Amino acid sequence: MLTLAEAAPAPARMAPRPAPELSVVVPCYNERANVGPLVARLGAALAGIAWEVIFVDDSSPDGTAAEVLRLGALDSRVRCIRRIGRRGLSSAVIEGALASSAQYVAVMDGDLQHDETRLPAMLAPLRAGTADLAVGSRHAEGGDAAGLGPAWRHRASELGIGVAQLFLPVRLSDPMSGFFALPRPLFERLAPRLTGAGFKILLDIVLAAGKGLRVVEIPFVFRPRVAGESKLDVLVIVQFAALLLDKLSGGLLPLRFIAFACVGAFGILVNLAVLGLLTKLGGLGFDLSQGLATLVAMLANFELNNRLTYRDQRLRGQRLWQGRVLFILVCGIGAVANVGIAGMLYQSHTNWSLAGAAGAAIGVVWNYAVSATLVWRAR
């Protein structure tokens, strides 16, 4: 008599599907309208190459992930990683690349501004073993950055490139590019050294790799955006500066702490500007004017930290108002500690500038540590 296991039909054996040679990682947020056209363009550009595209979506409210999943049901080369409760281009790229089993990984934006037809040219030197990193460059001979948009974006990009080139261990004409390719094993070796913050993942990779990285630049024309909105704003520029400081300090100063301290320095300027304005207007007295100026500076610091320092943990809705109140309380205690420690050191005959600097340092560390624990705590 047959047992149940013997009577059951043997499961169908599936032929193993080889891993694609190239994974194209596309970090995206609110790019639903561009998903279908990008997949179609990749299919045409990568004919003859075993490829897949991994869209890493930061829970876009416009239904980007749903569109990727719809296409994925029709084409198994289209994959989706949907991230809940976390945001950021660099960390999205890292997650997407580490989810790949392909021999090579390429990174490009989801807004159709990067020229997908240049991917085979970027893949060729990696296959040949003559380069470790292929960068799509807007500034190499034959490239063009016309699609970048308004003049201020061109100037900001040029400034960022100039600053970055001062610290790069290799020659690179477009370290701000978001269009590049490299072998996946190399990316995996570098991943633990990446900050995973901000928007300039290529710069992070090059600084983490150090000297000896063989780089080839492939010129491309940066297209104008057709659909959706640009994610570039002034805060991205601040994050870029913080990334450089993080790398220059060897990781001793966390990127968030650097950003938090920069926001604090800006808060001092806000405080002085408001105090000066209220003093000129007169009628409130110095103490009340200073109190109001401090409150305005705290609120300004909170808004900047919420949008910049903790961009990936941004508070919204009811948590936003709770966060504001907590932040003011935390900074109020920090201010008391600042004044108390500075006064104690000054009374013990410490130079006034050193005493003030020590008090300020204690205040910044307190505000950062407690804010991270209470205000922007992980959910």
KENUGU-692895 format. One record per residue (C-alpha): residue in three letters; x, y negated, z negated. Coordinates in Angstrom, 1 decimal, padded with zeros to 4 digits. Example, Ala and Ser with C-alpha at 12.3 -4.5 7.8 and 13.67 -1.06 7.14 Angstrom:
<rs>
r r:Ala&c1:012.3&c2:004.5&c3:-007.8
r r:Ser&c1:013.7&c2:001.1&c3:-007.1
</rs>
This chain:
<rs>
r r:Met&c1:000.0&c2:000.0&c3:000.0
r r:Leu&c1:001.4&c2:-003.4&c3:001.0
r r:Thr&c1:002.0&c2:-006.0&c3:-001.7
r r:Leu&c1:000.7&c2:-009.5&c3:-001.3
r r:Ala&c1:004.2&c2:-010.8&c3:-000.4
r r:Glu&c1:004.6&c2:-008.1&c3:002.2
r r:Ala&c1:001.2&c2:-008.7&c3:003.7
r r:Ala&c1:001.7&c2:-012.5&c3:004.0
r r:Pro&c1:003.0&c2:-013.7&c3:007.4
r r:Ala&c1:006.6&c2:-014.7&c3:007.5
r r:Pro&c1:007.0&c2:-018.5&c3:007.7
r r:Ala&c1:007.9&c2:-019.9&c3:011.1
r r:Arg&c1:011.6&c2:-020.6&c3:011.3
r r:Met&c1:012.3&c2:-024.2&c3:012.3
r r:Ala&c1:015.2&c2:-024.9&c3:014.6
r r:Pro&c1:017.6&c2:-027.2&c3:012.7
r r:Arg&c1:017.5&c2:-030.7&c3:014.0
r r:Pro&c1:021.0&c2:-032.2&c3:014.3
r r:Ala&c1:021.7&c2:-035.5&c3:012.6
r r:Pro&c1:021.7&c2:-038.5&c3:014.9
r r:Glu&c1:025.1&c2:-039.9&c3:015.8
r r:Leu&c1:024.0&c2:-043.5&c3:015.0
r r:Ser&c1:021.7&c2:-044.9&c3:012.4
r r:Val&c1:020.5&c2:-048.5&c3:012.9
r r:Val&c1:019.7&c2:-050.0&c3:009.6
r r:Val&c1:017.2&c2:-052.9&c3:009.7
r r:Pro&c1:016.5&c2:-054.8&c3:006.5
r r:Cys&c1:013.2&c2:-056.6&c3:006.8
r r:Tyr&c1:010.6&c2:-058.7&c3:005.1
r r:Asn&c1:007.5&c2:-059.9&c3:006.9
r r:Glu&c1:008.6&c2:-058.7&c3:010.4
r r:Arg&c1:005.5&c2:-056.7&c3:011.4
r r:Ala&c1:005.2&c2:-058.4&c3:014.8
r r:Asn&c1:008.8&c2:-057.5&c3:015.6
r r:Val&c1:008.9&c2:-053.8&c3:014.7
r r:Gly&c1:007.3&c2:-052.4&c3:017.8
r r:Pro&c1:009.4&c2:-054.5&c3:020.3
r r:Leu&c1:012.6&c2:-053.7&c3:018.4
r r:Val&c1:012.0&c2:-050.0&c3:018.5
r r:Ala&c1:011.2&c2:-050.2&c3:022.3
r r:Arg&c1:014.4&c2:-052.2&c3:022.9
r r:Leu&c1:016.5&c2:-049.8&c3:020.9
r r:Gly&c1:015.1&c2:-046.9&c3:022.9
r r:Ala&c1:016.2&c2:-048.6&c3:026.2
r r:Ala&c1:019.6&c2:-049.8&c3:024.9
r r:Leu&c1:020.6&c2:-046.5&c3:023.3
r r:Ala&c1:019.6&c2:-044.1&c3:026.1
r r:Gly&c1:021.9&c2:-041.1&c3:026.1
r r:Ile&c1:022.9&c2:-041.7&c3:022.4
r r:Ala&c1:021.3&c2:-039.7&c3:019.5
r r:Trp&c1:020.0&c2:-042.5&c3:017.3
r r:Glu&c1:017.5&c2:-043.3&c3:014.6
r r:Val&c1:016.4&c2:-046.6&c3:013.1
r r:Ile&c1:015.9&c2:-047.0&c3:009.4
r r:Phe&c1:013.7&c2:-050.0&c3:008.5
r r:Val&c1:014.3&c2:-051.0&c3:004.8
r r:Asp&c1:011.2&c2:-053.1&c3:003.9
r r:Asp&c1:011.0&c2:-055.1&c3:000.7
r r:Ser&c1:007.3&c2:-054.5&c3:000.3
r r:Ser&c1:006.3&c2:-057.0&c3:002.9
r r:Pro&c1:002.8&c2:-058.4&c3:002.3
r r:Asp&c1:002.2&c2:-058.6&c3:006.1
r r:Gly&c1:002.1&c2:-054.8&c3:006.6
r r:Thr&c1:005.6&c2:-054.3&c3:008.0
r r:Ala&c1:006.0&c2:-050.9&c3:006.3
r r:Ala&c1:002.6&c2:-049.7&c3:007.7
r r:Glu&c1:003.6&c2:-050.6&c3:011.2
r r:Val&c1:006.9&c2:-048.7&c3:010.8
r r:Leu&c1:005.1&c2:-045.7&c3:009.4
r r:Arg&c1:002.6&c2:-045.8&c3:012.3
r r:Leu&c1:005.4&c2:-045.7&c3:014.8
r r:Gly&c1:007.3&c2:-043.1&c3:012.8
r r:Ala&c1:004.3&c2:-040.8&c3:013.2
r r:Leu&c1:004.8&c2:-041.1&c3:017.0
r r:Asp&c1:008.6&c2:-041.0&c3:017.0
r r:Ser&c1:010.6&c2:-039.1&c3:014.4
r r:Arg&c1:013.6&c2:-041.4&c3:015.1
r r:Val&c1:011.7&c2:-044.2&c3:013.3
r r:Arg&c1:012.1&c2:-044.1&c3:009.5
r r:Cys&c1:010.9&c2:-046.3&c3:006.7
r r:Ile&c1:012.3&c2:-047.0&c3:003.2
r r:Arg&c1:009.8&c2:-049.2&c3:001.3
r r:Arg&c1:011.2&c2:-050.8&c3:-001.8
r r:Ile&c1:008.9&c2:-051.8&c3:-004.6
r r:Gly&c1:009.9&c2:-054.4&c3:-007.2
r r:Arg&c1:013.3&c2:-055.3&c3:-005.7
r r:Arg&c1:014.5&c2:-057.5&c3:-002.9
r r:Gly&c1:017.6&c2:-058.6&c3:-001.2
r r:Leu&c1:019.2&c2:-058.1&c3:002.2
r r:Ser&c1:022.5&c2:-056.7&c3:001.0
r r:Ser&c1:021.0&c2:-054.2&c3:-001.4
r r:Ala&c1:018.6&c2:-053.2&c3:001.4
r r:Val&c1:021.4&c2:-052.5&c3:003.8
r r:Ile&c1:023.2&c2:-050.4&c3:001.2
r r:Glu&c1:020.2&c2:-048.3&c3:000.5
r r:Gly&c1:019.5&c2:-047.8&c3:004.2
r r:Ala&c1:023.1&c2:-046.9&c3:005.0
r r:Leu&c1:023.3&c2:-044.4&c3:002.1
r r:Ala&c1:020.1&c2:-042.8&c3:003.3
r r:Ser&c1:021.7&c2:-042.0&c3:006.6
r r:Ser&c1:023.4&c2:-038.7&c3:007.6
r r:Ala&c1:024.7&c2:-040.1&c3:010.9
r r:Gln&c1:028.3&c2:-040.3&c3:011.8
r r:Tyr&c1:028.0&c2:-044.1&c3:012.4
r r:Val&c1:025.9&c2:-046.8&c3:010.9
r r:Ala&c1:024.9&c2:-050.1&c3:012.6
r r:Val&c1:023.2&c2:-053.0&c3:010.8
r r:Met&c1:021.1&c2:-055.6&c3:012.5
r r:Asp&c1:018.3&c2:-058.0&c3:011.7
r r:Gly&c1:014.6&c2:-057.2&c3:012.4
r r:Asp&c1:013.8&c2:-060.5&c3:014.1
r r:Leu&c1:015.0&c2:-059.7&c3:017.6
r r:Gln&c1:017.8&c2:-062.3&c3:017.5
r r:His&c1:020.6&c2:-059.7&c3:017.6
r r:Asp&c1:021.3&c2:-058.3&c3:021.1
r r:Glu&c1:020.7&c2:-054.5&c3:020.8
r r:Thr&c1:022.2&c2:-054.0&c3:024.2
r r:Arg&c1:025.6&c2:-054.6&c3:022.6
r r:Leu&c1:025.3&c2:-051.6&c3:020.3
r r:Pro&c1:027.0&c2:-049.1&c3:022.8
r r:Ala&c1:029.9&c2:-051.5&c3:023.2
r r:Met&c1:030.2&c2:-051.7&c3:019.4
r r:Leu&c1:030.0&c2:-047.9&c3:019.1
r r:Ala&c1:032.7&c2:-047.2&c3:021.7
r r:Pro&c1:035.8&c2:-048.3&c3:019.7
r r:Leu&c1:034.5&c2:-046.5&c3:016.6
r r:Arg&c1:034.1&c2:-043.3&c3:018.6
r r:Ala&c1:037.6&c2:-043.8&c3:020.1
r r:Gly&c1:039.1&c2:-044.3&c3:016.6
r r:Thr&c1:040.6&c2:-047.6&c3:017.6
r r:Ala&c1:038.6&c2:-049.7&c3:015.1
r r:Asp&c1:037.1&c2:-049.2&c3:011.6
r r:Leu&c1:034.6&c2:-052.0&c3:012.0
r r:Ala&c1:032.9&c2:-053.4&c3:015.1
r r:Val&c1:031.3&c2:-056.9&c3:014.5
r r:Gly&c1:028.8&c2:-058.6&c3:016.8
r r:Ser&c1:030.3&c2:-062.1&c3:017.1
r r:Arg&c1:028.6&c2:-065.3&c3:018.1
r r:His&c1:031.9&c2:-067.1&c3:018.1
r r:Ala&c1:034.2&c2:-064.7&c3:020.1
r r:Glu&c1:034.8&c2:-065.6&c3:023.7
r r:Gly&c1:031.5&c2:-064.8&c3:025.6
r r:Gly&c1:029.4&c2:-065.2&c3:022.5
r r:Asp&c1:026.9&c2:-067.9&c3:021.7
r r:Ala&c1:025.1&c2:-069.1&c3:018.6
r r:Ala&c1:022.5&c2:-071.3&c3:020.3
r r:Gly&c1:019.6&c2:-069.4&c3:018.8
r r:Leu&c1:020.6&c2:-070.3&c3:015.3
r r:Gly&c1:018.1&c2:-073.2&c3:015.4
r r:Pro&c1:018.3&c2:-076.7&c3:013.9
r r:Ala&c1:021.6&c2:-078.6&c3:013.8
r r:Trp&c1:021.9&c2:-078.3&c3:010.0
r r:Arg&c1:021.9&c2:-074.5&c3:010.3
r r:His&c1:024.8&c2:-074.7&c3:012.8
r r:Arg&c1:026.7&c2:-077.0&c3:010.4
r r:Ala&c1:026.0&c2:-074.8&c3:007.4
r r:Ser&c1:027.1&c2:-071.7&c3:009.3
r r:Glu&c1:030.3&c2:-073.3&c3:010.5
r r:Leu&c1:031.1&c2:-074.5&c3:007.0
r r:Gly&c1:030.5&c2:-071.0&c3:005.6
r r:Ile&c1:032.7&c2:-069.5&c3:008.3
r r:Gly&c1:035.5&c2:-071.9&c3:007.6
r r:Val&c1:035.4&c2:-071.3&c3:003.8
r r:Ala&c1:035.2&c2:-067.5&c3:004.2
r r:Gln&c1:038.2&c2:-067.4&c3:006.6
r r:Leu&c1:040.4&c2:-068.9&c3:003.9
r r:Phe&c1:039.9&c2:-065.7&c3:001.8
r r:Leu&c1:039.5&c2:-063.0&c3:004.4
r r:Pro&c1:042.2&c2:-060.3&c3:004.4
r r:Val&c1:041.7&c2:-059.8&c3:008.2
r r:Arg&c1:041.1&c2:-062.2&c3:011.1
r r:Leu&c1:037.4&c2:-062.5&c3:011.9
r r:Ser&c1:035.7&c2:-065.3&c3:013.9
r r:Asp&c1:032.2&c2:-064.6&c3:012.6
r r:Pro&c1:032.3&c2:-063.3&c3:009.0
r r:Met&c1:028.7&c2:-064.6&c3:008.5
r r:Ser&c1:027.4&c2:-062.2&c3:011.2
r r:Gly&c1:024.7&c2:-059.7&c3:010.2
r r:Phe&c1:025.3&c2:-057.5&c3:013.2
r r:Phe&c1:028.0&c2:-054.9&c3:012.9
r r:Ala&c1:028.7&c2:-051.1&c3:012.9
r r:Leu&c1:031.1&c2:-048.8&c3:011.1
r r:Pro&c1:031.6&c2:-045.1&c3:010.3
r r:Arg&c1:029.2&c2:-043.9&c3:007.6
r r:Pro&c1:032.0&c2:-042.2&c3:005.5
r r:Leu&c1:033.8&c2:-045.6&c3:005.3
r r:Phe&c1:030.7&c2:-047.3&c3:004.2
r r:Glu&c1:030.2&c2:-044.7&c3:001.5
r r:Arg&c1:033.7&c2:-045.2&c3:000.2
r r:Leu&c1:033.2&c2:-049.0&c3:000.0
r r:Ala&c1:029.7&c2:-049.0&c3:-001.4
r r:Pro&c1:030.7&c2:-048.7&c3:-005.1
r r:Arg&c1:032.7&c2:-051.9&c3:-004.6
r r:Leu&c1:030.0&c2:-054.0&c3:-003.0
r r:Thr&c1:028.1&c2:-056.5&c3:-005.1
r r:Gly&c1:024.8&c2:-055.7&c3:-003.4
r r:Ala&c1:023.6&c2:-059.3&c3:-003.8
r r:Gly&c1:022.9&c2:-062.1&c3:-001.4
r r:Phe&c1:022.6&c2:-062.1&c3:002.3
r r:Lys&c1:026.2&c2:-061.8&c3:003.6
r r:Ile&c1:026.8&c2:-058.1&c3:003.5
r r:Leu&c1:029.5&c2:-058.1&c3:006.2
r r:Leu&c1:031.6&c2:-060.6&c3:004.2
r r:Asp&c1:031.1&c2:-058.3&c3:001.1
r r:Ile&c1:032.3&c2:-055.3&c3:003.1
r r:Val&c1:035.4&c2:-057.0&c3:004.5
r r:Leu&c1:036.5&c2:-058.3&c3:001.1
r r:Ala&c1:035.9&c2:-054.9&c3:-000.5
r r:Ala&c1:037.9&c2:-053.1&c3:002.2
r r:Gly&c1:040.9&c2:-055.4&c3:001.9
r r:Lys&c1:044.0&c2:-055.4&c3:004.2
r r:Gly&c1:044.4&c2:-052.7&c3:006.7
r r:Leu&c1:040.8&c2:-052.8&c3:008.0
r r:Arg&c1:040.9&c2:-052.6&c3:011.8
r r:Val&c1:038.3&c2:-054.9&c3:013.2
r r:Val&c1:037.1&c2:-055.5&c3:016.7
r r:Glu&c1:034.7&c2:-058.3&c3:017.7
r r:Ile&c1:032.0&c2:-057.8&c3:020.4
r r:Pro&c1:030.6&c2:-061.0&c3:021.7
r r:Phe&c1:026.9&c2:-061.4&c3:021.9
r r:Val&c1:024.4&c2:-064.2&c3:022.4
r r:Phe&c1:022.3&c2:-065.0&c3:019.4
r r:Arg&c1:018.7&c2:-065.3&c3:020.6
r r:Pro&c1:016.0&c2:-067.7&c3:019.3
r r:Arg&c1:013.5&c2:-066.2&c3:016.9
r r:Val&c1:010.2&c2:-065.3&c3:018.6
r r:Ala&c1:007.9&c2:-064.3&c3:015.7
r r:Gly&c1:008.0&c2:-064.6&c3:012.0
r r:Glu&c1:010.0&c2:-067.1&c3:009.9
r r:Ser&c1:013.7&c2:-067.5&c3:009.2
r r:Lys&c1:014.8&c2:-066.3&c3:005.7
r r:Leu&c1:017.8&c2:-068.7&c3:005.7
r r:Asp&c1:017.5&c2:-071.6&c3:003.1
r r:Val&c1:019.8&c2:-073.6&c3:000.9
r r:Leu&c1:019.7&c2:-070.9&c3:-001.8
r r:Val&c1:021.4&c2:-068.5&c3:000.6
r r:Ile&c1:024.3&c2:-070.9&c3:000.9
r r:Val&c1:024.6&c2:-071.0&c3:-002.9
r r:Gln&c1:024.5&c2:-067.2&c3:-003.0
r r:Phe&c1:027.4&c2:-067.1&c3:-000.5
r r:Ala&c1:029.5&c2:-069.3&c3:-002.7
r r:Ala&c1:028.8&c2:-067.1&c3:-005.7
r r:Leu&c1:029.8&c2:-064.0&c3:-003.7
r r:Leu&c1:033.2&c2:-065.5&c3:-002.9
r r:Leu&c1:033.7&c2:-066.4&c3:-006.6
r r:Asp&c1:032.7&c2:-062.9&c3:-007.6
r r:Lys&c1:035.3&c2:-061.3&c3:-005.3
r r:Leu&c1:038.0&c2:-063.8&c3:-006.2
r r:Ser&c1:037.5&c2:-063.0&c3:-009.9
r r:Gly&c1:037.9&c2:-059.3&c3:-009.1
r r:Gly&c1:034.3&c2:-058.7&c3:-010.4
r r:Leu&c1:035.2&c2:-059.9&c3:-013.9
r r:Leu&c1:032.5&c2:-062.6&c3:-013.6
r r:Pro&c1:029.2&c2:-061.0&c3:-012.4
r r:Leu&c1:027.6&c2:-062.6&c3:-009.5
r r:Arg&c1:024.4&c2:-063.4&c3:-011.5
r r:Phe&c1:026.5&c2:-065.1&c3:-014.2
r r:Ile&c1:028.3&c2:-067.2&c3:-011.6
r r:Ala&c1:024.9&c2:-068.2&c3:-010.1
r r:Phe&c1:023.4&c2:-068.9&c3:-013.5
r r:Ala&c1:026.4&c2:-071.1&c3:-014.5
r r:Cys&c1:026.2&c2:-073.0&c3:-011.2
r r:Val&c1:022.5&c2:-073.6&c3:-011.8
r r:Gly&c1:023.3&c2:-074.8&c3:-015.3
r r:Ala&c1:025.8&c2:-077.3&c3:-013.9
r r:Phe&c1:023.2&c2:-078.6&c3:-011.5
r r:Gly&c1:020.8&c2:-079.0&c3:-014.6
r r:Ile&c1:023.3&c2:-081.3&c3:-016.2
r r:Leu&c1:023.1&c2:-083.6&c3:-013.1
r r:Val&c1:019.3&c2:-083.5&c3:-013.3
r r:Asn&c1:019.4&c2:-084.4&c3:-017.0
r r:Leu&c1:021.7&c2:-087.4&c3:-016.4
r r:Ala&c1:019.7&c2:-088.6&c3:-013.4
r r:Val&c1:016.4&c2:-088.5&c3:-015.3
r r:Leu&c1:017.9&c2:-090.0&c3:-018.4
r r:Gly&c1:019.4&c2:-092.8&c3:-016.4
r r:Leu&c1:016.0&c2:-093.5&c3:-014.7
r r:Leu&c1:014.1&c2:-093.5&c3:-018.0
r r:Thr&c1:016.7&c2:-095.7&c3:-019.6
r r:Lys&c1:016.4&c2:-098.3&c3:-016.8
r r:Leu&c1:012.6&c2:-098.2&c3:-017.1
r r:Gly&c1:012.9&c2:-098.8&c3:-020.8
r r:Gly&c1:010.3&c2:-098.7&c3:-023.5
r r:Leu&c1:010.7&c2:-095.0&c3:-024.5
r r:Gly&c1:013.9&c2:-095.2&c3:-026.6
r r:Phe&c1:017.0&c2:-093.1&c3:-026.1
r r:Asp&c1:015.9&c2:-090.1&c3:-028.2
r r:Leu&c1:012.6&c2:-089.6&c3:-026.4
r r:Ser&c1:014.2&c2:-090.3&c3:-023.0
r r:Gln&c1:016.9&c2:-087.7&c3:-023.7
r r:Gly&c1:014.2&c2:-085.2&c3:-024.8
r r:Leu&c1:012.2&c2:-085.7&c3:-021.6
r r:Ala&c1:015.3&c2:-085.5&c3:-019.5
r r:Thr&c1:016.4&c2:-082.3&c3:-021.1
r r:Leu&c1:012.9&c2:-080.7&c3:-020.6
r r:Val&c1:013.0&c2:-081.7&c3:-016.9
r r:Ala&c1:016.5&c2:-080.2&c3:-016.5
r r:Met&c1:015.3&c2:-076.9&c3:-018.2
r r:Leu&c1:012.4&c2:-076.6&c3:-015.9
r r:Ala&c1:014.6&c2:-077.3&c3:-012.9
r r:Asn&c1:017.0&c2:-074.7&c3:-014.1
r r:Phe&c1:014.2&c2:-072.2&c3:-014.6
r r:Glu&c1:012.9&c2:-072.7&c3:-011.0
r r:Leu&c1:016.3&c2:-072.4&c3:-009.5
r r:Asn&c1:017.2&c2:-069.3&c3:-011.5
r r:Asn&c1:013.9&c2:-067.7&c3:-010.6
r r:Arg&c1:014.4&c2:-068.4&c3:-006.9
r r:Leu&c1:018.2&c2:-067.8&c3:-006.7
r r:Thr&c1:019.8&c2:-066.0&c3:-009.7
r r:Tyr&c1:017.0&c2:-063.6&c3:-010.1
r r:Arg&c1:015.6&c2:-063.7&c3:-006.6
r r:Asp&c1:015.1&c2:-059.9&c3:-006.6
r r:Gln&c1:013.2&c2:-060.1&c3:-009.9
r r:Arg&c1:011.3&c2:-063.2&c3:-009.2
r r:Leu&c1:008.5&c2:-063.9&c3:-011.7
r r:Arg&c1:005.0&c2:-064.6&c3:-010.3
r r:Gly&c1:001.5&c2:-065.2&c3:-011.6
r r:Gln&c1:001.1&c2:-065.0&c3:-015.4
r r:Arg&c1:004.7&c2:-063.7&c3:-015.9
r r:Leu&c1:005.9&c2:-067.0&c3:-014.3
r r:Trp&c1:004.3&c2:-069.2&c3:-016.9
r r:Gln&c1:005.4&c2:-066.8&c3:-019.7
r r:Gly&c1:008.9&c2:-067.0&c3:-018.3
r r:Arg&c1:008.9&c2:-070.8&c3:-018.3
r r:Val&c1:008.0&c2:-070.9&c3:-022.0
r r:Leu&c1:010.5&c2:-068.3&c3:-023.0
r r:Phe&c1:013.3&c2:-069.9&c3:-020.9
r r:Ile&c1:012.7&c2:-073.3&c3:-022.6
r r:Leu&c1:012.8&c2:-071.6&c3:-026.1
r r:Val&c1:016.0&c2:-069.7&c3:-025.2
r r:Cys&c1:017.7&c2:-072.8&c3:-023.8
r r:Gly&c1:016.6&c2:-074.8&c3:-026.8
r r:Ile&c1:018.3&c2:-072.3&c3:-029.2
r r:Gly&c1:021.3&c2:-072.4&c3:-026.8
r r:Ala&c1:021.5&c2:-076.2&c3:-027.1
r r:Val&c1:021.5&c2:-076.0&c3:-030.9
r r:Ala&c1:024.3&c2:-073.4&c3:-030.8
r r:Asn&c1:026.2&c2:-075.6&c3:-028.3
r r:Val&c1:026.0&c2:-078.7&c3:-030.5
r r:Gly&c1:026.6&c2:-076.8&c3:-033.8
r r:Ile&c1:029.8&c2:-075.0&c3:-032.6
r r:Ala&c1:031.2&c2:-078.1&c3:-030.8
r r:Gly&c1:030.6&c2:-080.1&c3:-034.0
r r:Met&c1:032.2&c2:-077.5&c3:-036.2
r r:Leu&c1:035.3&c2:-077.3&c3:-034.0
r r:Tyr&c1:035.6&c2:-081.1&c3:-033.8
r r:Gln&c1:035.4&c2:-081.4&c3:-037.6
r r:Ser&c1:038.3&c2:-078.9&c3:-037.8
r r:His&c1:040.4&c2:-081.4&c3:-035.8
r r:Thr&c1:040.0&c2:-079.7&c3:-032.4
r r:Asn&c1:040.4&c2:-082.0&c3:-029.5
r r:Trp&c1:036.9&c2:-083.3&c3:-028.6
r r:Ser&c1:037.1&c2:-082.1&c3:-025.0
r r:Leu&c1:038.1&c2:-078.5&c3:-026.1
r r:Ala&c1:035.4&c2:-078.6&c3:-028.7
r r:Gly&c1:032.8&c2:-079.7&c3:-026.2
r r:Ala&c1:033.9&c2:-077.1&c3:-023.6
r r:Ala&c1:033.8&c2:-074.3&c3:-026.2
r r:Gly&c1:030.3&c2:-075.3&c3:-027.3
r r:Ala&c1:029.1&c2:-075.5&c3:-023.7
r r:Ala&c1:030.6&c2:-072.0&c3:-022.9
r r:Ile&c1:028.9&c2:-070.5&c3:-025.9
r r:Gly&c1:025.6&c2:-072.1&c3:-024.8
r r:Val&c1:025.9&c2:-070.8&c3:-021.2
r r:Val&c1:026.7&c2:-067.2&c3:-022.4
r r:Trp&c1:023.8&c2:-067.2&c3:-024.8
r r:Asn&c1:021.4&c2:-068.6&c3:-022.3
r r:Tyr&c1:022.5&c2:-066.0&c3:-019.7
r r:Ala&c1:022.5&c2:-063.0&c3:-022.0
r r:Val&c1:019.1&c2:-063.7&c3:-023.6
r r:Ser&c1:017.4&c2:-064.8&c3:-020.4
r r:Ala&c1:018.4&c2:-061.6&c3:-018.7
r r:Thr&c1:017.1&c2:-059.6&c3:-021.6
r r:Leu&c1:013.8&c2:-061.5&c3:-022.3
r r:Val&c1:012.9&c2:-063.7&c3:-019.4
r r:Trp&c1:013.9&c2:-061.7&c3:-016.3
r r:Arg&c1:013.9&c2:-058.3&c3:-017.9
r r:Ala&c1:013.6&c2:-055.3&c3:-015.6
r r:Arg&c1:010.0&c2:-054.2&c3:-015.3
</rs>
